[in-house]
Amino acid sequence: MTNYTPAKILLAIFFLMQKVYAQQSMDSLIDPTAGLIKISDQFIFTEGPAVNNQGDIYFTDQPNDKIWKYDINGNLSLFMDKTGRSNGLYFDKKGNIISCADEKNELWSISPDKKIAVLLSNFEGEKLNGPNDLWIDKKGGIYFTDPYYQRDYWTRKKPEIDGRKLYYLPAGKKVPIIVDDRFVQPNGIVGTPDGKYLYVADIGDSKTYKYVINKNGTLSERNIFAPEGSDGMTLDKKGNLYITGKGVTVYNAGGLRIGNIPVPSNWVGNICFGGKDRKTLFITASESVYILKMKVAGVE
């Protein structure tokens, strides 16, 4: 006969309430009338979705060296070929795409008419490991992760810089600063719209960290936010964090895991919100891209 002590009963109630809360939270986020819709599966490995002011989404097919556009009317088109092997993307205030172009381990600015400006090509004379993902703050400063993934188009076989780091390139500057170097393999990154907090995933150590952003762009109060890493991430306007890998996992602002969105792909690389109302969750999943209509809007 099972001995149901008061402590065990309370613990069972706690876990039951967690499950109920999580389901209620997912139900409040996802439109139940709209399922996951596959837009295309013509790619090799999709990555880096970013949304412009109109709600159009741009994303990369990194092995094919292309940037694609999915507009607010549901049209898919090729935006640019020969993109410097662009990976993570983000739009600046002027409407330029800022790209982690890892063919030569650089940061690029790509204008709407496809003119390229190299923003950063090295750190203290050494090649960067391979910028992977980025987020831009209100000042125009760029936070970017710099893991090391050996590419078959590189001649080098090992990094020139020791360690995998997180950098910050202040607006208008030519030299980035290291804001954290305690990673196995940093990857996904996103900041809150108010500029107060930064989330960074260490996919190599199965952890996602939350930082306080200081006025000078440095970071403090590094805390584990989630016990799993992520390839990419985004936020909605309720403060929920969406991370990727095996589907899309959602955490609330307090760090409680509230659910997972299954995606029929071996790997989900990245996500963002788009559309006129920012209620379309756009998912890059290896050879495919998907959309999911949401009840909640994503951050701008």
N, C-alpha and C positions, 0 to 999 in steps of 0.2 A: 504494500500500500504506500502511495507517495505521501511524503510528509510535506504538506503545504504550509510552510512557515509564513508569518506576515511579510518577511523580507522577500521571499520568493514570489509571493502574490503581488507585492508592489513592483517587483522587477518585471513580472509578466505583464502587468498593466502598463508599465512604462514602454516596453517594446511594442505592445499592441497599439498604444497611442501614437508612437512614432510611425508605425506603418499606416495608420489612418491619416495622420497629418501629411505624410509624404504623398499619399494618393490624392488627398484633397488639394495639395499644392500643385501636383502635376495636372490635375483636372482644371485648375484655375489658370494654367499656362497654355495648354494645348487645346485648340479648337477640335472638339470630338467629331465634327462633321467632315473634317478634311484630313485625309491620311497622307502618308509620305508619298510624294510624287517624284518619279525619276525623270529628270530633264534630258539627260544624255549619258551614254556609257562609251563614248568614242575616244577616251583619253587613256594615258598610261598612269599618271599619278597627279591628281588635282590637289591644289594647295592654295593658301594665302588669300581667301576671299576678302574683299574690301568694298565698302559702299560709298558712293559719292553723294553729293548734296541732294540730287534728284531721287535717289533710291536705287539707281542702277548698281549692279554688282559686277566687279571685275575679279577674276581668279586666274591662277596659273596652271598650266600643264607642264610641270617643271622638267621632266625628261625630254619633252618635245620642244622646250624652249619657246613657249607661246603664252600670251595673255589673252583670255577670252572675256567677253562681256555678256551678261544676262540682264536685259533691260527691264524696266518697270512694266512693259507690255508683254513680257514673257518671251521675247525674242533672244535667241542665242546667236552670237556672231564672233568671229575672230577679230580682236582688237589689234594685236601686234605680234609679229614674228621676230625672232632674234632678240630676245629680251635679257641677254646676259645671264640666262638660266635663273630667271626670277623665281623666288620662293614666296616668302611673306610679303604682303602689300598693305599699304595704308594711304589714305588720301590726306594731303595737307589742306590748309585753309584756302589755298589758291586753286585747288582742283587738280594739282599734280599728283601722280601716283609715286609714292616713295617705296622703293623696291629693295628687298634683300637679294641682290644680284650676285650669286655665289660662283659664277663662272670664273671671275677674277677676284672674288671675295670682297665685293664692294657694296656701297649703298648708292642707289641711283635715284634721281628725280626724273620722271617721265611726264612730259607735258601732254595736254589733251591732243595736240597734233603730233605726238610721238617724238618730240625732241628730247634728247638724253643729256643730262648733266650728272657727272660723277660727284657725289657729295663727300664720299670717304673711300679711300683706297688702301689704307694701311693704319697700323697703330705703332707709333714710334719706329717706323721704318720696316716693320715686319708685316707680312700678310696676315689679315684676319683669318680665323679658322674657317669661316663660311657663314656670314650673317644669315639667320634663319627666319626670325619673326620680329615684329616691331610694333611699337605704339608711340603716338605723337601726343605730347601734352599741349595745353592751351597756349604756351609760350612758343610753340614750334620746335621744342626740343624732342629728340628722338631717343627712346629707349629701345635697345635691340639685344637679342640673345645671339651668342656666338658659340654654338657647339662645334663639334667636328664630325662630319659624315664624309668619309672618303668618297670622292666622285671619280668616275672612270674617265672624265675629261680633264682631270688635273694631272700635271706631270709630277707634282710632289706626292710623297707617300706618307708624310707625317706633318703635323702642324709646326709652324715656326714660333708660335706663342705657347708657352706652358699654361695648361689649364683651360677650362671652359668658363667664359665670363659673361657678365651682364654689363653693358656699356650705356652711357648717356652722352649724346652729342648735343650740346646746347645750340639753340638757334643761332645761325650765322657763324658758328665756330668750325674750325677745321680739325680739331683734335678732340676725340671723345675722352671721357673719364670712366674709370672702372668703378661701378657702384656696388658690385658684389662679385666675388670670385669663388664662392663656396658651393660649387655645383659639380655633379657628375656629368650631366648633359642637359643644360638649360634649353628650353624650347618655346612653348606657348607663352604669350604675354598679353596683358590688357590692363588698362588703367580705368579708374572711375571718372565719369564726366566732370566731377567737381575738382579733379586733380589731387585728391587727398590720398588715394591708395593705389598701389600697383600689385597686380597678381602675376607671378612668374612660376611656370612649371619646370621642375627638374625631372624630366621624363626618365633619365638614367637612374634616379634614386626614388622613383615612385612617390614624389611629394609635390605639392603645390604650395607656394609661400605667398603670404600677404605682407606688404610693406607699407609704412607711412612715407609719403613723399615729402621731403623737406623743401623749403622755399628755394634753395639753390640747386635743386634737382637731385641731390644725394638722397639716400634711403636710410630709414631707421626702423626699429621695432619689427625685425624679421621674425615672423611666426608661421608655423605650419598651419595652413588653412584646410588642406585636404590630404588624406593619406594615399594619394595617387597622382601620377604625373599626367601630362597632356601634351598632345602635338600642337593644338591650337585652342583658343578660347574666346568667349565673348560674354557680354553682360546684358541683361535686360533692365528695364526701367524700375523694376522692383528690387534691383540689387542682386538678383540671382546670377550665379556664375555657371556658364555652360562649358564643359571641358570635353575633349575628344579622345578617341582611341577605339575601344570596343563600343561602338555607338556613341551617343551623346549623353553624358551624365550631368545632372543639374544639382547644384548646391545652393542653399539659400545664403543670405548675407551673413548669417551666423555660423556658417560652416557645416550645417546639417545636410546630409545627402538626402535629397527628396525624390530622386527617381532617375530612370534611364530611358532614353529614346532609342529603341533598337533600329539599326540601319543594316540592310542586307548587303554588307560588304565586309571584307576581312579587316579593313582599317578605315577609320574616319580621320582625315588629316586636319581639317579646320572648319570653322563656321563663322557666319556673321548674320546679322539681321538686315534685310533690305526691303524694297518696295516703297510705294509712296507713304504708307503709314508705318513703315519699319516693322511690320508684323509678319513678314515672310522670313522664316529661318532657312538660310541657304547652307547646305552641307556638302563639303567636298569629301568624297569617299573613294579614294584610289582611282579606279577607271571611270567612276560615275560622279554625277552631281545630282542632288535632290533638293526639293523644297518642302517645307511643312508650314501650313498656315497656323499662326499662333494667336492666342487671345491677348497676349502682352506684347508691347513694343520693345524693340531693342534700343540700346543707346545709340546716339548719333555718332 
